[in-house]
Amino acid sequence: MPAPTRIIPRRAVISWILYDLANVIFSMGVISLYFSLFVRAEVGSERADSLLGRISALSMGIMFCLSPLLGAMTDRARKRMPFLVWATLICCACTALIARGPFMVSAILFIIANGGYQAGVQFYDSLLPDVTTEENRGRINGIAVGLGYTGSYIAVGVGFWMSRTHAAFPFADYFLFVALAFLALAFPCFVFVGEIGNPHPREIFTWRAVTESARQTLHTLKSGDKYPGLLRFLLGRAFYTDAINTVILFMSLYTVNVAISTGLTKENGEQKAQLVLMSAITAAIFGGVIWGFVVDRIGPKKTLTIVLSGWLATFVLASFVGFLHLHLGWLFVVACLAGICLGGTWASDRPLMLRLTPPDRVGEFYGLYGMVGRFSAVTGPLLWGATTWLTVEQGHMPVVRGEAFAILSLLAMMLVAFTILRPVSDEARDWKALGAIAEA
């Protein structure tokens, strides 16, 4: 007899989507915009790029080491949801305390908060099979990506309002708002998303469990050729997320510096940065939803290939703005292109990863998926910081030109990713047969 159709409650799907909106408030409000501006306000424009790069790299380096282990451990647990709950609580608690003490304390709080956020995204992604079917996965994921970016309107809009109503931007109050908004919007996911669950749970929080999880992850990496396309996809993802995460982190600083180079004040430049980000957000909302339907139509791999081509064009145009001293209006064009591509990236690569993942090892494989993202988030900011250090601090170039050279380094990363991913296929796998081969 055919297997009965699994009924997924609508409230579970909506609650899962709401979590995407919640974590985008954090990623846009803290990572992309106001923590970088907080660092700039504390240490000055010349040191901000390199110092922010080191802070972000340290946070991501920690998560690079922990991601695969955490993923393998969630496969042993009865439910993944408790991991998501604790990661979110840690992120929100630390975010609420940023900018309320010495700068070094705030930097440490950001490192921990970002670690909680990154771990939460990993656990959240691994719940995708629990709220979708093979037939609607692209659409649901695309809608989550698109509507999730409306959280950026909240993050940027509240920040814009605070900047207009205070003489000096109230960073502490803003970070507290982000923490409370994140927690409130994440709560329905904790309550209403029902997991299929693990029918054979094993011990988790013992030394034996940790060592077994680590050995299993190492075995997977060594036998990656038995999982078609896995290692090539993970390697390619390391390069394209390297470029994407870095441009997200430094977009606001680049916009402010471009604005200042055209004669605007720092305050006007920060307002322009918010408007540029709003343009990217709007494009990402439509991009995520539309690309989700494209994924169900032509498959995640072909969709991702088209999206990466769009990123190549985006980085070329972004570098021209700095090199040729183009009008600030061109950054709005860059932002729209980046938003469309950003929505398409997450609408396609999450389903593609699931296509490459054995059903009983979703946590472990999404841990590897997260691990390469963390690695790229370490190397990308360091590469950007090193490039601006050489060109601006040592070479005495204008800041905007140094950042344009940094964008070219991101373009090179995207070209490498495009080349690596070309042979990867998203055809359905016979996991029963492949599992027997992998165990051999």
C-alpha positions, -999 to +999 in steps of 0.1 A: +000+000+000+012+035-007+024+055+023-003+079+037+001+115+029+016+134+058-006+163+070+014+194+081-007+219+100-008+254+085+001+269+119+033+249+119+043+262+085+035+298+095+053+295+128+084+281+110+083+311+085+080+335+115+113+323+129+129+333+096+115+368+100+127+368+136+163+359+129+165+383+100+157+411+125+189+401+142+211+396+112+201+428+095+198+450+126+229+437+144+253+420+120+246+440+088+240+475+102+242+487+138+270+466+153+293+478+125+282+514+131+287+509+168+323+497+162+329+527+139+316+551+165+338+535+192+372+531+173+369+554+142+365+548+105+401+538+098+402+510+123+366+499+120+369+475+090+399+455+103+387+454+139+351+443+129+367+417+106+386+402+135+357+402+159+334+385+133+361+360+124+366+349+160+329+344+165+325+324+132+357+305+139+342+291+172+310+281+153+331+265+125+344+241+151+311+235+168+287+233+139+292+197+127+294+184+163+262+201+172+245+188+140+256+152+147+243+155+183+209+166+172+206+135+151+210+115+184+183+136+202+146+128+204+138+163+192+158+191+177+136+219+190+153+222+225+186+230+207+168+258+188+152+272+219+185+274+239+204+289+210+178+316+205+177+324+243+215+328+244+215+350+214+187+373+227+202+376+262+236+386+250+222+410+223+202+428+250+234+436+269+255+450+240+266+486+243+259+487+281+295+486+292+331+488+280+337+482+243+356+449+249+326+435+269+303+444+240+326+427+216+325+395+236+287+397+239+285+401+202+307+370+196+284+349+219+252+364+205+263+358+169+273+322+179+238+316+193+222+331+161+244+309+138+237+277+158+199+286+157+199+290+120+215+255+116+189+239+139+161+259+121+173+248+086+172+211+097+135+215+106+127+221+069+116+184+063+092+187+092+072+216+076+074+207+039+070+179+014+091+173-017+064+189-039+062+222-020+096+225-005+108+252-029+077+274-025+076+271+013+113+278+017+111+307-008+082+322+010+101+319+043+131+336+027+110+364+011+087+371+040+116+367+064+133+397+049+103+419+060+121+416+094+147+438+079+121+466+074+115+463+112+152+464+120+161+493+096+128+512+102+132+512+140+168+522+137+159+550+113+133+563+137+157+562+166+184+581+146+159+608+139+146+612+175+180+611+193+210+634+190+233+604+194+221+570+182+210+549+213+228+517+205+219+501+238+182+507+234+183+495+198+200+462+207+175+456+235+147+461+210+162+436+186+166+410+214+129+413+225+116+413+189+136+382+180+123+363+211+087+373+206+086+363+169+105+331+175+082+319+202+054+304+179+080+282+163+089+267+197+053+259+204+036+249+171+062+232+149+058+195+154+087+173+146+086+138+132+112+131+158+138+104+162+123+070+170+157+057+183+172+085+204+206+080+220+226+097+248+237+132+240+254+151+268+281+126+277+318+124+266+311+092+248+283+108+228+305+137+219+334+115+207+311+093+187+295+123+170+329+137+162+341+104+147+309+101+127+314+135+112+351+127+103+340+095+087+314+113+066+341+138+054+365+109+045+338+090+027+322+120+010+326+105-024+299+080-014+274+108-011+272+122-047+279+159-050+282+165-013+318+175-009+318+195-042+287+214-030+301+221+004+334+234-011+316+256-036+293+269-008+323+279+013+334+302-015+300+318-024+289+323+012+324+338+018+315+366-006+279+370+004+284+370+042+313+395+038+293+420+016+264+418+041+288+426+070+305+455+053+277+469+031+267+497+055+303+508+060+309+509+022+278+529+017+287+555+044+322+559+029+309+563-006+285+589+006+312+608+024+334+607-007+306+625-026+305+653-001+278+642+024+283+643+061+287+611+082+252+614+096+237+618+061+259+589+049+244+567+077+209+576+066+218+568+030+232+534+042+198+526+057+180+536+025+203+514+004+197+485+028+160+490+025+163+488-013+182+455-009+156+442+015+127+450-008+144+432-037+152+402-014+115+398-004+103+395-040+134+376-049+130+349-023+093+343-031+098+342-069+130+321-068+111+296-045+086+289-073+115+287-098+132+260-076+100+238-077+099+244-115+135+238-127+152+224-095+175+239-069+208+234-088+198+252-120+183+280-099+215+284-079+236+286-110+215+315-124+216+333-090+254+330-088+257+345-123+237+375-109+261+378-080+291+381-105+274+411-121+266+426-088+302+426-075+315+440-108+291+470-106+298+475-068+335+477-074+330+502-102+312+525-078+344+528-057+370+528-085+352+552-108+336+575-081+302+568-095+272+587-081+257+572-049+226+564-068+244+534-084+246+518-050+208+516-050+211+496-083+238+474-067+215+469-036+185+458-057+207+433-076+222+420-044+187+416-028+174+396-057+204+374-056+204+371-019+168+359-018+176+334-046+206+320-029+188+310+003+157+299-017+178+274-037+207+262-016+187+250+014+166+227-008+197+216-027+215+206+005+184+186+015+185+168-019+221+158-011+213+147+025+203+112+037+170+114+056+184+099+088+214+123+090+198+157+084+213+172+115+248+160+108+247+171+072+232+205+080+260+208+105+285+204+077+264+229+057+267+253+085+304+246+091+314+257+056+293+288+061+311+296+093+345+290+076+336+314+049+324+339+075+359+337+091+380+340+059+358+366+042+360+393+069+397+386+074+403+389+036+383+422+035+401+435+066+435+425+052+428+441+018+417+474+034+446+473+058+471+470+029+454+495+007+441+521+031+462+519+063+495+509+046+490+521+011+472+554+021+445+549-006+411+566-001+389+543+020+364+538-008+391+527-033+405+502-008+370+488-002+366+485-040+397+463-041+382+442-013+350+437-034+372+424-062+385+397-039+349+387-032+343+386-070+372+361-073+356+339-046+323+339-065+340+329-097+357+299-079+324+288-065+307+290-099+334+268-114+333+242-085+295+238-085+290+232-123+291+193-121+268+190-091+235+173-098+202+177-079+187+144-092+170+123-065+192+098-047+185+062-038+196+066-002+189+029+006+214+017-020+239+045-013+237+038+025+247+002+019+277+014-002+286+040+025+287+014+052+309-009+031 
